């Protein structure tokens, strides 16, 4: 069936032989990756977020977890009952299979799943280590055109997490208040998220190549390499190479141009940026400081239309405009900056982020989803809008929710065989 | 030519009709996206980094800039001569076309380029605003199956940059020292980089769909939505929704488990993480503190094998193991932690990052590239290794370096027509 030309086939967006009584967590029909099937054996953020992005674009992702859940299954934040809001947020739209990957039978099930025939199948993403890891060689022996993306900590196999690589590539050393005696860590695992989308990009590239050549791919992606490439791609390593010494911290100032935070009279803060000449003109105009800056340019032989001069004189510029902000409430600042078309944004706490989105008249990237095991949860849709619209957000599965369905519908196992696997503890259903 | 089935065509990885005397900046043959052509009208980080990732996977990316360069062309860091290390780092492997997009003739050139026929063409990425913006409607009128990814600040069209959205989605409010009275900005534009890879993923999804259905796509991606979805996907907005108040800052501590920084006797710092039970056991073992923690568990009725108890007692745990680190040099810590298989990493400054990679015996994700206009520059390859290998890094173009080649080879213009466009200031060549 899947060796026929796929152009214009009516069922290309259908989930194959799976039941169409979807449950609300499966992706909607008609999305770009409808029909694609991805098997995910990954934990924490990188692999799961990348595969979730594919699911949000229509792919059918089967996530494989150990029975009882992996090391990430109860990761914070959690509800009062201990259910992980992190896990449900990172695994929307997926099917969940709970398998004992330490047993030969369990491994065989996942190998069979990952190497199912079909042009839209045979795609595997993992971050396995040690005994539980399924190697490319093992899988490719069963399906020679397999697409396999393997995510790891370091390229040499040593483990790493976002927080260790962020330290290693120099970001923590340049982040934070200028007066800080120690590096400042990110709270956001930026490299994990970036690794996830890099894995997704690599996977789709390999799929493109396979559609043209019939050949599979083995791709590896080290979190440490994502981070190293990330800072290199900003030109920062080339700068360090030339400078020979560390860049001094610049606190909340944006590097190389003008951008910094200000406080308002009602205790709020705003981030204001003058990256382009137009934005710089707008900031001067709204704060009534154009003449001040003309005089300053003369006094200091500077040209503030040049962003590097704005950076060099950032503290002076900030001191000149700061009183304007500190004399106004956030509401006043909002009105005047928007009218003047200044580039800016308010600092918010996360409860306010939720409130702002909830109060919006039009759909936003956030919505409420009824999450089994938890209840109503504020949830993100895909940020990619297609033909002007957001796609619907979905729920995450319960652990092992689709074990029997996957074994039956995708692997063609009989009820007796499935029962035996349960009895022997090779697979499990239900749970959290 | 390009309506023939592409499977097994010998030239699928060739750059089409362009000269194969490539110059060292074009992607190597045989990469997954060889043959794909993308037209990029984007500036700063998001669009360019996403398109560069596609170029590093083999795609031929034609970057369109205004004559003399856009607002990002001289962005820091720069060399002593003012050449932007940022621009060259973000635009490796691309061809550069310099065009006056405010002129109807200039716009027509880019429209023709973006809508060139062929299954591997008609792919356009932009972040245009205002008069210079080429709309989907305009382009799709010329090629109905166009794939267009449009990157913007906010979904409603208002401008935004990484530093403003990072404030708006609550990350700056939770980042930084616990004692900080103000939010702490990221130096790394994480959302820009994530938006770039999200755009690349969307583009390839649309390409997949077009290969099956013959239909194009218009996708929009707002930086603010990438950031909002990013924090939602960590479960943090759901947590805020339930808690109703802001999460207190937790400084350099990893949220929900144990991970924090320590100093060594020789003034270095290390980030140490005990995310899993095995990592926690290893940390206790190497620091000789297992008995201390058993007694502590009894005294406090805690179970430190549970990561939430490790988080709750993080300051106590840190105080107990800190002396072990502070009595050792980085070299000693390195040896002992690696041998004990503790999950950790040293804090580095960026000059040291360069040195470490330069000293490596095997290829790493970094390499030196001879960058025209600058010289030898430390540069990142793609972090995606294929069949066990890194791909080669390439150079960025000089501004307008490929203007004449693109007009001639891709648009079929005559030398006379090209000369006229130069004379009328519609296009330009050379420059930096």
Interface residues (C-beta under 8 A of the other chain):
Chain A: X6 X7 X8 X9 X12 X32 X33 X35 X36 X45 X49 X52 X53 X54 X57 X58 X71 X74 X75 X76 X77 X78 X79 X84 X85 X86 X87 X88 X89 X90 X155 X159 X160 X161 X163 X164 X165 X166 X167 X168 X169 X170 X171 X172 X173 X174 X175 X176 X177 X180 X182 X183 X184 X185 X186 X187 X188 X189 X190 X193 X194 X195 X197 X198 X200 X201 X202 X204 X205 X206 X207 X208 X209 X211 X212 X213 X214 X217 X218 X219 X220 X221 X222 X224 X225 X226 X228 X229 X230 X231 X232 X233 X234 X235 X236 X237 X238 X239 X240 X241 X242 X243 X244 X245 X246 X247 X250 X251 X252 X254 X255 X256 X257 X259 X261 X263 X269 X270 X271 X273 X275 X276 X307 X308 X311 X343 X344 X345 X346 X347 X348 X349 X350 X351 X352 X353 X354 X357 X364 X365 X366 X377 X378 X379 X380 X381 X382 X383 X384 X385 X386 X387 X388
Chain B: X6 X7 X8 X9 X12 X32 X33 X35 X36 X45 X49 X52 X53 X54 X57 X58 X71 X74 X75 X76 X77 X78 X79 X84 X85 X86 X87 X88 X89 X90 X155 X159 X160 X161 X163 X164 X165 X166 X167 X168 X169 X170 X171 X172 X173 X174 X175 X176 X177 X180 X182 X183 X184 X185 X186 X187 X188 X189 X190 X193 X194 X195 X197 X198 X200 X201 X202 X204 X205 X206 X207 X208 X209 X211 X212 X213 X214 X217 X218 X219 X220 X221 X222 X224 X225 X226 X228 X229 X230 X231 X232 X233 X234 X235 X236 X237 X238 X239 X240 X241 X242 X243 X244 X245 X246 X247 X250 X251 X252 X254 X255 X256 X257 X259 X261 X263 X269 X270 X271 X273 X275 X276 X307 X308 X311 X343 X344 X345 X346 X347 X348 X349 X350 X351 X352 X353 X354 X357 X364 X365 X366 X377 X378 X379 X380 X381 X382 X383 X384 X385 X386 X387 X388
